[in-house]
Amino acid sequence: MRIYDINPTDGTVIDPAGREAPLDPMRREPRIPAGATGIEPPATGANEAGRWTGEAWEVVADWRGHVYWLVDGSRHEITELGVEPPAEALDEAPPEPLGDLAARKRAEIETGLSAALYAGMPYTMPDGTDDVVQTRPEDESNLLGLAIEARDLRDGGETGAVQELRAQSNALYAMTPEQMIAVTDAAKVFKKQQLARSWMRKDEIKAALEAGDRESIEAVVWKN
């Protein structure tokens, strides 16, 4: 006698080929254990499965594991028997709305600007050491203070290396007022360049959005 074990989780057959029923040790006759049936599962096609109702098999939709998208861009995966993709389901993600794409690209540019400022400005110090001047937003007031002090010292006739700049490496570099003015001016120019790049990229995004040019929006990146 052939029996078919039923998956307790979803009611499907565990092995469509079934197995021989075990023998009752007393009667020496085949018996159907709990969780099994002697009724053969039905034949099923693509995206179908047989499910045991407790009394008989029924054929139900089986799209488990199928991924689809809706027009709003939401992603869905079918995980249960008896559930089919809706009529409006898409097999791949729809194009991102142009407005959303433009907003995401603008956010990427902001991230690029922030990363550039946090990376700092490479600079050769007066002693010939290559280091990095920190240009984070929190460093701006310190650089401004050093620049003001340097100009006051220079105007007072100071020419010695009486000022110090702490670089990204945490090293301290002694500088004359003229050298400090040079490095703080360079840092100011560096920041202006990064801001100009940011504005230019955002203008590119704006122009492409107004033209409905998806490809050009997608092509905008922080650095070429």
Secondary structure, DSSP 8 states (H G I E B T S, - for coil): -EEEEB-TTT--BS-TT-EE--B-TTT-SB---TTEESS------TTEEEEE-SSSEEEEE--TT-EEE-TTS-EEE--STT----TT-BSS-----HHHHHHHHHHHHHHHHHHHHHH-EEEE-TTS-EEEE--SGGGHHHHHHHHHHHHHHHHTT--S--EEEE-TTS-EEEE-HHHHHHHHHHHHHHHHHHHHHHHHHHHHHHHHHHTT-HHHHHH--S--
